[in-house]
Amino acid sequence: MKAIVQDAYGSADVLRLADIPTPEVGDTEVLIRVHAAGLDPSVLHIMTGLPHLVRLAFGLRRPKARVRGFDVAGRIEAVGAQVTQFRPGDEVFGFCKGAFAEYATARADRLALKPANLTFEQAAAVPVSALTALQGLRDKGSIEVGQRVLIIGAAGGVGTFAVQIAKALGAHVTGVCSTTKTDLVRSLGADEVIDYTRDDFVVQPQRYDIILDTAGRRPLSQVRRALVPRGTLVIVGGEGGNQWFAGVDRLLQAAVLSRFGSQRLRGMLATDNQDDLLTMKDLIEAGKVTPVIDRTYPLSETAEAIRAALAGHARGKVVITVIDQQTAG
């Protein structure tokens, strides 16, 4: 099968299209004919091996797994001996091993049937980013109806989902983004939009019950000024910083600061689970959430897709198309 493989850490130049064996299916796994794969920040971290801490989990000198990609949407080709909830031909989305390939394996309990109203490309944009937004707002933020929620990075992969999920959960939502993306964020249902190139949410009088920070570049001492006295700051991942820790040190700082004062500062990494995929499926099929795709790239242009994502100008998600839906049989 064709796949994008990586044999060393580095820039997108380390990625190449190659023929490799089709993966074998374990007893609790399924084999997916990949139609589309989402591009999320973890792919970039594993590709570069930065921060260096990621190498402890994914390989000290080179990646243990050669094929990148976690977000997947496609059709099931085969099921393991212990799998009973899916069968060949089912259209699914979720989390897999090595999505940037024609075939990938996935645990059955990390998948759900694809939302009926989405294309494969749209479905592939959902898993990592949508579950990050959902778990950040619901689990870490303990969001309630009527609360004021600020989404920093509202036009990004996580942010576009967060705006819609917060509205679906009954919050008053303010999105922070750049000038060219304000119309997009409003179209997603944001009650207010702050253009960070012109206004600073920190110095404005409004205070928020929950802040979901998907950008990770403002000092915590500044961001927390925009919280109400008993508000919650949820930090999604960590960007910036040095090559060893990147934004991880910011998460550690949040954990320490939460011990002092009434505000809660929470770091988070999403967990992949079927229940939350089903929650998102329900929200999507109800018309409350729609994935935002910046652009799709064919599998052969995965390196170019990653370069575009690293430039930081994407509106929503970048998606890799493995099978063209118009020609798929």
N, C-alpha and C positions, 0 to 999 in steps of 0.2 A: 504494500500500500504506500501511497505518497504521504509524507509527513514533513513538518518543519522540525529539524533536529538541531541540538546544541551540544557541542562537545567541550566547550570551555566557557568561562565567564567573560563578559565583555559587552561591547556595544551591540547594536542590532546586526553588525557585520558577522557575528558568530553564528547567526542563524542561516540554515541552508535547507533547500528542498531535497529530500532523498527518498529512496525506496527502502522501507524497513518491513520486517514481518508484522502481520496483523496480530494484535495482542490476544492472548488466550484468556478465556472467560473462567473466573473462579465460581465456586458453588453458589455464592451469594451475589454474584455480579451479573450484568448484562453486557452484551456487545452492541454498541451503537454505531450505526452508519451516520457519521457526522454530516449535518447539513450546514450548520453555522456554529461559530465559537466566539464568545465574548472576550474582550481584552480588558483585564483589570490590573490595578497597580501591582499586585503580587507577581504577575508575570514579569514585569519590568525589574522588580527586585531580584527575582531568581535569575533572570537573564544576566544582569550585571554582577550579581553576587554582592550587592550593596544594600543596606549596610552589611559589614562583614559578619555580623551575628547570624544572618540568614544561612550562612554556609554550615553552621553547626547542625542545622536541620536538613539541608538539601545537598550537602557534599562540600568537603573542605577545599579540594583542588578543582573539582569540576562537578556539575550537577549529576546526582545519582540517576535521575530520570532524564532522558534525552529530549523528550517532547514536552513542550510547555502547553498551558491552557487548562483552565478549570471549568469555565462556563461552557455549557454545551446544549445544543438542541438538535434532535435528529430522530431517526427511526430505529427501533430495536431490531437487530438481526438475529440474535440468539440469546438465550437465557441460561443461567446456571442451574444446577440440579435442585437447589433449594429455593429458587425464585418462583413464587406463585402469583404475584400481583401484576406482573407484566407478561406479555407474550410477543413474539415476533410480529412486526408491523405496527406496534404502538408508537405513536408520536410522543416524545418525551422531552423534558428539559430539566436541567439541574447541574450537578457537579460530577466531574469525571476525572480520569487520569489521562492527560495528554490530548486535549481537545483540538490542537492544531494538526489534525491528521484526518485521513479518510475514515478511519475506524478508531474507536476508543472504548475502553471498559469503564464501568461505573458500578458502584454498589447500588443495589436496587433501592435501599432505603435513603439514598441521596438523590432520588429522581421523583418526578411527578408527571402526569400526563400534561402535555402542552396545552396552554390556554387556547380554546377553540377560535378566539378572535385574533390570534397573533400569527404572523409569519414565523418561520424558523429563525430568521435574522432577529426579529424583535424578541422572540423567546430567549435567544442566546444572550441577549443584553441584560436579562433579569437576575440570574441567581446571586452572584457575589454582591453586586451593588444594591439590589433591592433588599436582600436580607440584611445587609449592613445598615441600611437606612431604617428598616423595620425594627431590628433589634436595638439599634441605638436610641430610637425614639420611645419604643414601647418598654423595653427591658431595662436599659440604662437610664433613660430619661423619665420613665413612669408617666408618660404623657396623659393628660386628662382633657376632657372637653372644655373648651373656652380658654385654655391657657395660651399665652403668647409664646411663639416659638420662632427663633432666629436660625436660619440655615446659612452658614458661611460656605461659599462654594456651591451656590444653588443651581448653577448651570452645568455642573459636572456629572459624572456617572452616578455617584451616590446622591448628590444634591438634587438632581431632577426627580429621583424617586422619593427623596425625603420630603420635598415640597408637597407632592401629591399624597403621600401617606399621611403626613401631618394634617392635611386638609380632610382626608377621609376619616381621620380619628377625631375630628371636631375642633382642631386648634385654629387660632388666628396666626397666619404664617407671614413672616417677613423673610425675603430672600436677599442675599448679598452676592453680587456678581459684577462683571465689567459692563461698560456701556453697550457693547454690541450684543449682549445677551439678556438685557432687561426685558425685551418683548417676549423672549422665550419663557422666562421665569414667570411673567404675568400670565402667559397662556396656560401655564401648568396649574394656575389657581392661586398663586401667591396674593395675599391681600395687600401687601406693600413690597416694594423692591428698592433696595439701596444700591446705588452705583458707587462702588468703593473708590473709583477714580475721582469722584467728586465729593463724596460725603463719607464721614467716619462714624460708624454705628456706636463706637465707644463714647464719643463726646456728645451724642444726641441724648435728649432727655428720656427717651423710651427705655424701659428695662424689661427683660424677658424672663419667663419662667424656665425655659429650656433653650440652650444654645447648642446646636449640632455643628461642630467645627470640622469640615471635611478638607480644609485647606492647610491648616497646621503651620502657619507661618507667623502668626501674631503671638507675642509673649503672653503667657497665661495671666500675668498681672494686669494686662490691658483688657483681655477678653472678658475676664470675670467682672470688670466694672459694669458691664452691660447686663449682668444678672440681677434679679431681685435678691434680697437678703438670703432667702432660702431656695434659691434657684439651682439648676443643675447644668453643668457644662459637660457635654459628651464629646470626647476627642476621638475621631475616627482615624485609626492608624497613626502614622507619624512621618512627615516629610521634612526635608531640609536637614540641617545639622551636619555632623562630620561623617566620614565613611564608616566609622565603627558603629555608631549608634543611630545616625540619621535622626528621626524624630522620637526614637524610643526614650531618650532622656526626658523629653517633654511629658511623656506618659508617666514616667517615674516621678517627675516633679508634681504632676497632678495628684498622684496617690499620696504624696507627702502633705501637700497643701490641704487636701480634704480632711486631714486630721485636725485642722485648726479652722475655726469659724463654722458658720452654718451653711455655707454653700457646698454643694457636692460637685467634685470634679472627677469625672469618670473616663478612663481610657477603655477602648474596646477593639476587639477583632471579631468579625462575624463567625458564627458557627454554621456549618452546612447541615441542614436537617430537612427532612421531608415535610414535617408539619408546617414550617414557615414557607416552604415552596407552595404548599396547598393554600395557605393564607393569601399569598400573593396571587395565586391563580384565581381565587375568588374575587379579590379586589380588581384584577384586570378584566375578568369576564363580566363584572358588574359595571365596567366603564369608569371606575374611580381612579385607575392608574393605567398609564400608557407609556411604554418604554420610549425614550428619546434616543435616536441613533444619529450620530454626527455623519458617519460615512461607513460604507462597507468596502472591504478589499478582498480580492481572491486569495486563496491559500498561498499561491506563489509569491504574493506581495506582502506577506506577513511582516517582513523586516521593515518595509516602507510604512506599514500601518503603525508599527511600534515607534518609528521615528516621528510620525505625525502626533502620536499620543504624547511622546516625551516633550514635544514643542509646547504642550499645555494649552492649546487653543480649542480643544474639542468641546462641542456642545452635546452633552450626554455621552453616549458610549460609542466606541469604535468596535466594529464587528468584522470577523473574518468569515467569508462565505466559502464553504467547501463544496457544496453542490448548488448549482443554480436552480432555483425552484421551477423556473420555466422549462427546464430540460429534465428535471428529476422524474423518474418513473416510479 
